[in-house]
């Protein structure tokens, strides 16, 4: 901040102008183990390429520590250097808890993904 003579907010704005907007969100769902495990099983069963989550095509899936989807977010096409959109469903192995994380190019798409993931996890 001293070297650039800018506030932290100005530096963040400069980074977003150069590299695109990155927004992040997380929710914790305190749900029964059978609901949590069912959600993880349903998520693993989604096939990349044809499957859609929150209106976005699933490009690829990782199953290392939960289920992580990389998504084709149409909103990102309109933003230069947009953050890659992803969603992670991670079930706790020790308590009735599922953590849901996401990153995208706007607060709106983060909210949409978190809401869709909550509904998905609860069986909707």
Backbone bond lengths (Angstrom), bond angles and torsions (degrees), N, CA, C in turn:
res aa  C-N    CA-C-N  psi(-1)  N-CA   C-N-CA  omega(-1)  CA-C   N-CA-C  phi
1 X - - - 1.440 - - 1.524 109.13 -
2 X 1.333 116.04 -40.34 1.453 119.07 -179.37 1.527 110.73 -67.73
3 X 1.309 116.34 -41.33 1.468 119.94 -177.91 1.525 111.96 -65.18
4 X 1.325 116.86 -39.79 1.467 121.67 -179.21 1.527 112.44 -88.20
5 X 1.335 116.96 -14.34 1.458 122.65 -176.04 1.536 110.92 56.26
6 X 1.353 114.15 45.86 1.466 120.89 179.91 1.520 108.67 -133.30
7 X 1.334 114.90 157.54 1.459 119.92 174.61 1.523 108.71 -75.84
8 X 1.326 115.76 166.29 1.454 120.36 177.05 1.533 110.45 -60.08
9 X 1.309 116.79 -41.42 1.467 121.22 178.08 1.519 112.23 -60.20
10 X 1.322 116.98 -40.36 1.464 120.24 178.34 1.530 111.17 -66.87
11 X 1.324 116.93 -39.14 1.462 120.21 178.43 1.529 111.26 -65.38
12 X 1.327 116.86 -41.42 1.463 120.58 177.20 1.532 109.89 -63.39
13 X 1.305 117.96 -43.99 1.472 121.81 178.09 1.528 110.79 -59.79
14 X 1.329 116.88 -40.84 1.472 120.70 177.32 1.528 110.90 -63.06
15 X 1.335 117.03 -43.08 1.465 120.45 178.62 1.525 111.48 -63.19
16 X 1.335 116.12 -42.24 1.462 119.49 179.76 1.522 111.23 -67.85
17 X 1.321 117.48 -34.11 1.464 120.35 176.95 1.525 110.65 -65.58
18 X 1.324 116.88 -37.13 1.467 120.84 -178.35 1.523 112.86 -82.41
19 X 1.336 117.36 -40.31 1.466 120.97 -172.45 1.516 114.72 -113.01
20 X 1.313 118.30 -2.75 1.458 121.51 179.94 1.521 111.54 95.13
21 X 1.311 114.42 158.36 1.457 121.65 -178.84 1.525 110.31 -75.87
22 X 1.317 117.21 134.23 1.454 123.13 176.03 1.526 107.96 -124.14
23 X 1.309 116.11 120.31 1.467 120.99 178.29 1.520 108.07 -120.51
24 X 1.321 116.03 145.99 1.457 122.68 -174.62 1.516 109.23 -132.73
25 X 1.319 116.54 147.09 1.458 120.50 175.43 1.511 111.06 -149.19
26 X 1.330 115.10 157.77 1.468 121.26 179.55 1.519 108.36 -150.40
27 X 1.330 114.75 142.36 1.464 120.57 169.78 1.521 108.23 -134.61
28 X 1.307 116.04 151.24 1.457 122.99 174.95 1.520 107.71 -113.77
29 X 1.329 116.17 125.31 1.462 121.20 177.91 1.520 108.91 -107.80
30 X 1.296 116.72 120.99 1.457 121.80 175.22 1.533 106.38 -91.21
31 X 1.326 114.66 98.50 1.464 121.04 -174.34 1.528 109.39 -132.83
32 X 1.310 115.20 157.87 1.468 121.32 -179.77 1.528 110.49 -61.99
33 X 1.325 114.91 151.31 1.463 119.94 -178.07 1.527 112.75 -57.91
34 X 1.331 118.53 -38.84 1.468 119.42 -179.14 1.530 111.39 -66.36
35 X 1.320 117.99 -36.24 1.467 121.69 177.26 1.528 109.73 -68.57
36 X 1.318 116.10 -45.71 1.463 122.65 179.01 1.530 110.94 -59.70
37 X 1.308 117.00 -50.17 1.464 120.97 -178.65 1.525 112.04 -67.12
38 X 1.319 116.80 -34.25 1.465 120.43 176.06 1.520 111.76 -65.56
39 X 1.318 116.55 -40.08 1.470 120.59 178.60 1.527 110.61 -63.82
40 X 1.322 117.38 -43.02 1.468 120.83 179.21 1.530 109.82 -63.74
41 X 1.317 117.63 -42.96 1.473 120.92 179.16 1.527 110.86 -62.52
42 X 1.334 117.39 -43.67 1.476 120.71 179.05 1.523 110.62 -64.31
43 X 1.330 117.02 -39.41 1.466 120.63 179.73 1.522 110.64 -65.43
44 X 1.322 117.51 -43.51 1.475 120.60 179.09 1.521 111.80 -62.72
45 X 1.331 116.63 -28.98 1.459 121.08 -178.30 1.525 113.06 -76.27
46 X 1.329 118.26 -16.83 1.462 120.35 178.25 1.526 109.11 -67.14
47 X 1.314 116.62 133.55 1.460 121.84 -177.70 1.516 110.26 -98.26
48 X 1.325 115.75 133.53 1.459 119.27 178.82 1.521 109.98 -66.85
49 X 1.306 115.54 154.82 1.462 121.23 179.23 1.509 113.15 94.96
50 X 1.334 116.72 -54.99 1.461 120.89 -177.89 1.527 112.69 -99.16
51 X 1.300 116.60 -29.40 1.464 120.62 -174.98 1.525 111.13 -74.76
52 X 1.315 114.59 150.03 1.463 122.44 -179.89 1.522 107.99 -127.41
53 X 1.321 115.69 138.66 1.462 121.55 175.61 1.519 107.32 -130.81
54 X 1.322 116.96 126.35 1.468 123.03 -179.11 1.531 111.13 54.23
55 X 1.323 116.77 35.63 1.461 121.28 179.05 1.517 114.14 78.06
56 X 1.333 117.85 9.97 1.468 121.99 -178.64 1.531 109.25 -120.90
57 X 1.306 116.23 134.36 1.459 121.07 179.39 1.530 110.00 -68.45
58 X 1.324 115.78 136.68 1.461 120.89 177.48 1.526 108.03 -79.99
59 X 1.324 116.52 117.42 1.455 121.82 -178.79 1.524 111.95 -82.67
60 X 1.321 115.51 -42.57 1.464 120.03 177.25 1.519 108.33 -157.82
61 X 1.333 114.22 165.45 1.453 120.59 -176.24 1.528 109.19 -136.60
62 X 1.332 116.29 140.17 1.462 122.25 173.03 1.523 107.92 -120.19
63 X 1.316 116.37 141.86 1.463 121.01 -178.89 1.533 111.58 -123.93
64 X 1.326 116.87 36.94 1.459 120.28 -176.73 1.523 112.52 -75.80
65 X 1.313 117.59 -51.15 1.457 122.39 -178.17 1.517 108.10 -136.82
66 X 1.307 115.46 69.59 1.450 121.53 -171.28 1.516 108.22 106.64
67 X 1.318 116.12 -154.79 1.466 121.29 177.89 1.524 107.16 -125.09
68 X 1.330 115.37 121.15 1.461 120.95 -179.03 1.518 108.51 -117.14
69 X 1.331 115.37 124.25 1.462 122.25 176.73 1.524 109.24 -104.32
70 X 1.309 116.18 135.26 1.458 122.90 168.01 1.516 105.05 -102.38
71 X 1.320 116.73 126.74 1.462 121.81 -167.59 1.521 112.55 -117.92
72 X 1.325 114.78 148.46 1.461 122.58 175.80 1.525 107.28 -88.50
73 X 1.315 116.15 95.72 1.458 122.26 -176.64 1.528 109.00 -92.02
74 X 1.346 118.89 111.30 1.462 120.75 -179.92 1.530 113.35 -57.59
75 X 1.319 117.15 -29.74 1.465 121.06 179.28 1.529 110.79 -62.79
76 X 1.317 117.27 -33.39 1.466 120.96 -178.41 1.522 112.11 -64.81
77 X 1.319 117.31 -27.39 1.465 121.05 -179.62 1.524 111.93 -64.92
78 X 1.321 116.52 -22.27 1.469 120.52 -178.55 1.523 112.89 -92.81
79 X 1.337 116.57 -0.82 1.462 120.42 -176.36 1.524 109.76 -122.45
80 X 1.313 117.14 123.76 1.464 118.69 178.31 1.532 110.52 -65.75
81 X 1.314 116.17 139.96 1.469 122.51 178.28 1.522 113.05 56.96
82 X 1.323 117.60 34.32 1.464 120.77 -177.31 1.520 111.07 -64.56
83 X 1.313 115.78 146.73 1.460 121.48 175.54 1.525 109.28 -62.70
84 X 1.326 115.40 144.18 1.462 119.10 173.74 1.521 107.83 -68.49
85 X 1.314 116.41 134.14 1.458 121.20 -177.85 1.524 109.28 -86.77
86 X 1.336 115.79 127.63 1.460 120.85 177.25 1.518 109.88 -144.08
87 X 1.343 114.01 159.85 1.458 122.77 178.92 1.518 107.78 -140.84
88 X 1.326 117.02 133.89 1.462 122.13 178.69 1.516 109.77 -122.82
89 X 1.333 116.09 126.50 1.460 123.02 171.71 1.525 106.07 -104.48
90 X 1.309 116.88 119.19 1.464 120.54 -175.82 1.526 109.45 -129.20
91 X 1.321 115.61 115.97 1.459 121.63 -178.93 1.525 110.18 -90.95
92 X 1.314 116.42 133.60 1.456 120.64 174.78 1.519 108.73 -70.00
93 X 1.316 115.71 140.62 1.458 119.98 177.04 1.512 112.82 -90.34
94 X 1.325 117.58 -5.60 1.463 120.48 -174.65 1.525 114.62 -120.14
95 X 1.328 117.21 -10.20 1.460 119.21 -178.82 1.523 109.88 -150.03
96 X 1.325 117.82 162.50 1.466 121.07 179.86 1.531 110.99 -75.73
97 X 1.323 115.54 74.92 1.460 121.82 -172.87 1.527 109.99 -145.96
98 X 1.322 115.43 136.10 1.456 121.67 171.34 1.523 107.37 -124.02
99 X 1.319 115.07 129.68 1.456 120.65 175.79 1.516 108.00 -102.15
100 X 1.314 115.58 137.14 1.457 121.52 179.73 1.518 107.58 -123.54
101 X 1.331 115.49 125.03 1.463 122.49 -178.32 1.528 108.70 -122.33
102 X 1.311 116.83 149.19 1.456 119.93 174.35 1.527 110.58 -153.79
103 X 1.319 114.37 154.26 1.462 121.41 172.82 1.521 107.33 -138.55
104 X 1.333 114.99 141.15 1.452 120.05 179.43 1.522 109.18 -157.37
105 X 1.330 114.61 -171.00 1.459 120.83 -173.92 1.524 113.69 -93.89
106 X 1.329 118.28 1.91 1.468 120.10 178.43 1.526 110.09 -156.33
107 X 1.315 115.35 156.10 1.461 120.61 175.80 1.529 110.43 -62.93
108 X 1.334 115.68 -35.61 1.465 120.12 -178.41 1.528 111.48 -63.98
109 X 1.328 117.43 -44.65 1.468 118.38 -179.54 1.530 111.02 -71.50
110 X 1.331 118.57 -31.77 1.466 120.66 174.73 1.527 109.44 -62.53
111 X 1.323 117.12 -46.01 1.464 121.20 178.89 1.523 110.71 -61.67
112 X 1.327 117.29 -44.17 1.464 121.50 179.28 1.527 110.66 -60.26
113 X 1.325 117.05 -44.71 1.464 121.06 -179.81 1.525 111.72 -65.62
114 X 1.328 117.67 -44.31 1.462 119.76 179.07 1.524 111.80 -62.94
115 X 1.327 117.36 -41.78 1.466 120.65 178.36 1.525 111.34 -65.12
116 X 1.325 117.33 -42.52 1.465 121.30 178.46 1.524 111.00 -65.22
117 X 1.325 116.52 -40.34 1.467 120.47 -179.78 1.530 111.01 -67.38
118 X 1.331 116.68 -38.44 1.469 119.85 176.88 1.532 109.80 -61.09
119 X 1.324 116.56 -47.99 1.466 120.53 179.53 1.526 110.26 -62.06
120 X 1.322 117.61 -42.91 1.461 122.07 178.84 1.537 110.59 -59.93
121 X 1.325 116.29 -48.61 1.464 120.98 -178.08 1.520 111.84 -61.85
122 X 1.322 115.92 -34.55 1.473 119.84 -179.24 1.518 112.81 -84.57
123 X 1.336 115.91 4.54 1.458 120.26 174.57 1.495 115.58 100.82
124 X 1.336 116.87 4.22 1.466 120.58 -178.18 1.492 114.03 -87.73
